[in-house]
Amino acid sequence: MLIATIRPAEKHIATAEGTEIPELRAKLIAEAPAGWEMVSAHVEMKPGGIRIVTGKFERRDEPREIEAADMATLEAKVPSGWQVLSVRAT
């Protein structure tokens, strides 16, 4: 028997425009759905001190376990939008 630990792997992109990085970061984080974390941010400079920040968010819900007799069956049980973190044999 194989047991896999899986978690959501969905991604979300948000953009904010302004002049102050701390304010832009706060705007991006406020747009994130519950259970999502900002994993990266890209800042683009525009004339006049304007910055455009694009934040990449990923879902970080609690992992869960699934079981199967073999690896092919285990992989088929992974829901769409989820990723396998680890596999162990019992």
C-alpha positions as CSV (number, residue, x, y, z in Angstrom):
1,M,0.0,0.0,0.0
2,L,1.2,3.5,-0.9
3,I,0.3,6.7,1.0
4,A,0.8,10.1,-0.6
5,T,0.7,13.4,1.1
6,I,-0.9,16.0,-1.2
7,R,-1.8,19.7,-1.1
8,P,-3.4,22.2,-3.5
9,A,-1.1,23.7,-6.1
10,E,-3.4,26.4,-7.6
11,K,-2.0,29.7,-8.5
12,H,-3.5,33.3,-8.6
13,I,-1.9,36.5,-10.0
14,A,-2.8,40.0,-8.7
15,T,-1.5,43.4,-9.8
16,A,-1.4,46.7,-7.9
17,E,-0.2,50.1,-9.2
18,G,1.1,53.0,-7.1
19,T,4.3,54.7,-5.7
20,E,5.0,53.1,-2.4
21,I,6.1,49.4,-2.1
22,P,4.7,48.7,1.4
23,E,1.2,50.0,0.3
24,L,1.3,48.0,-2.9
25,R,2.2,44.9,-1.0
26,A,-0.6,45.5,1.4
27,K,-3.0,45.9,-1.5
28,L,-1.9,42.6,-3.0
29,I,-2.2,40.7,0.2
30,A,-5.7,42.1,0.8
31,E,-6.8,40.7,-2.6
32,A,-5.6,37.2,-1.7
33,P,-8.3,34.6,-0.9
34,A,-8.2,32.9,2.5
35,G,-5.6,30.1,2.6
36,W,-3.5,31.7,-0.2
37,E,0.1,33.0,0.4
38,M,2.1,35.4,-1.8
39,V,5.1,33.5,-3.0
40,S,6.7,36.1,-5.2
41,A,6.3,39.6,-6.5
42,H,7.7,41.4,-9.5
43,V,8.1,45.2,-9.6
44,E,8.0,47.1,-12.8
45,M,9.1,50.8,-12.8
46,K,7.2,53.4,-14.9
47,P,8.0,57.1,-15.5
48,G,7.0,59.4,-12.7
49,G,7.9,57.0,-9.9
50,I,4.9,54.7,-10.6
51,R,5.4,51.1,-9.8
52,I,3.4,48.1,-11.0
53,V,3.7,45.1,-8.7
54,T,2.5,41.7,-9.9
55,G,2.1,39.2,-7.0
56,K,1.9,35.5,-7.5
57,F,-0.1,33.6,-4.9
58,E,-0.4,29.9,-4.2
59,R,-2.9,28.0,-2.1
60,R,-1.5,26.6,1.1
61,D,-4.3,24.7,2.6
62,E,-3.6,21.8,5.0
63,P,-2.1,18.8,3.3
64,R,-4.1,15.5,3.2
65,E,-3.3,11.9,2.5
66,I,-4.6,9.5,-0.2
67,E,-3.9,5.8,-0.5
68,A,-3.6,3.3,-3.3
69,A,-2.1,-0.1,-4.0
70,D,0.3,1.1,-6.7
71,M,1.8,4.3,-8.0
72,A,-0.3,4.5,-11.2
73,T,-3.5,4.3,-9.1
74,L,-2.1,6.8,-6.6
75,E,-1.3,9.3,-9.3
76,A,-4.8,8.9,-10.8
77,K,-6.3,9.7,-7.4
78,V,-4.6,13.1,-7.2
79,P,-7.3,15.7,-7.8
80,S,-6.8,18.4,-10.4
81,G,-5.0,21.4,-9.0
82,W,-3.2,19.4,-6.4
83,Q,0.4,18.2,-6.1
84,V,2.1,15.2,-4.5
85,L,4.5,16.2,-1.7
86,S,5.7,12.7,-0.7
87,V,4.9,9.0,-1.1
88,R,5.6,6.3,1.5
89,A,5.0,2.6,1.5
90,T,3.2,0.9,4.4
